[in-house]
């Protein structure tokens, strides 16, 4: 069962996966639902906080930035991540082919 934002129970978290600083988070999917296929959660990082290096060998991961900006590191490559507010003119492009990515 997918939970709505209003029904989420946010819990304080510290040093997520070896990262630094405080955060709070909640899971949209109940424990055990869609294991090995999909994980869906909402994490709010405090300014300066991070999620440590880790892998998900059985699932892919999507970051959706709802506010602010930061960076993500994938296999040693750093990418800028940012929130794009509604109504602003935007464009996106892939500037680097990622080995093993689907076309």
C-alpha positions in Angstrom: 0.0 0.0 0.0 1.4 3.4 -1.0 1.0 6.0 1.8 0.1 9.6 1.3 2.3 12.4 2.5 -0.2 13.3 5.2 -0.1 9.7 6.6 3.7 9.5 6.7 5.4 9.2 10.1 8.7 11.1 9.8 11.4 9.9 12.1 14.6 11.7 13.0 17.7 10.1 11.4 21.4 10.8 12.0 24.4 10.1 9.7 22.4 8.1 7.1 24.5 5.3 5.7 27.6 6.8 7.2 26.9 10.3 6.0 26.9 13.3 8.2 24.4 15.3 10.1 20.7 15.2 10.9 17.8 14.4 8.7 14.3 13.1 8.9 12.6 10.5 6.8 9.7 8.3 6.1 8.9 5.4 3.8 6.0 5.5 1.3 6.0 1.7 1.1 5.5 -0.6 4.0 8.4 -2.8 5.1 8.8 -5.7 2.7 6.6 -4.3 0.0 8.2 -4.5 -3.4 11.6 -5.6 -2.0 14.1 -6.0 -4.8 12.0 -3.9 -7.1 11.4 -0.4 -5.7 12.0 1.7 -2.7 10.1 4.9 -2.1 10.8 7.2 0.7 11.0 10.9 1.6 14.2 12.2 3.3 14.7 15.8 4.3 18.4 16.6 4.8 19.3 19.5 7.1 21.7 22.0 5.4 25.2 20.5 5.3 24.0 17.0 6.0 24.7 14.1 3.6 23.8 10.5 2.9 26.9 8.3 2.8 28.2 6.2 -0.1 26.2 3.0 -0.6 24.7 0.8 -3.2 21.3 -0.8 -3.9 22.3 -4.0 -5.7 18.7 -5.0 -6.4 16.9 -1.7 -7.1 17.5 1.5 -8.9 17.1 4.8 -7.1 15.6 8.1 -8.2 16.2 11.4 -6.4 13.5 14.0 -6.7 14.6 17.4 -5.3 11.6 19.3 -3.9 13.5 22.2 -2.4 17.1 23.6 -2.4 20.1 22.2 -4.2 23.1 20.0 -3.6 25.2 17.4 -5.4 25.1 13.7 -6.0 28.1 11.4 -6.6 27.7 8.3 -8.8 30.7 6.1 -9.2 33.1 9.0 -8.4 31.4 11.5 -10.8 29.8 14.5 -9.2 26.5 15.9 -10.5 24.7 19.1 -9.5 21.1 18.5 -8.3 18.6 21.3 -7.8 15.0 22.1 -7.4 13.2 23.6 -10.5 10.3 25.8 -9.3 7.1 25.9 -11.2 6.7 28.5 -13.9 10.4 28.8 -14.7 11.7 28.2 -18.2 13.9 25.1 -18.1 15.7 22.6 -20.3 17.6 19.4 -19.5 20.2 17.4 -21.4 22.6 14.6 -21.0 26.1 15.9 -21.2 27.9 12.7 -20.6 27.2 9.2 -21.7 27.1 6.9 -18.6 28.7 3.5 -19.4 26.1 0.8 -19.2 23.1 3.2 -19.4 20.2 2.3 -21.7 20.0 4.6 -24.8 
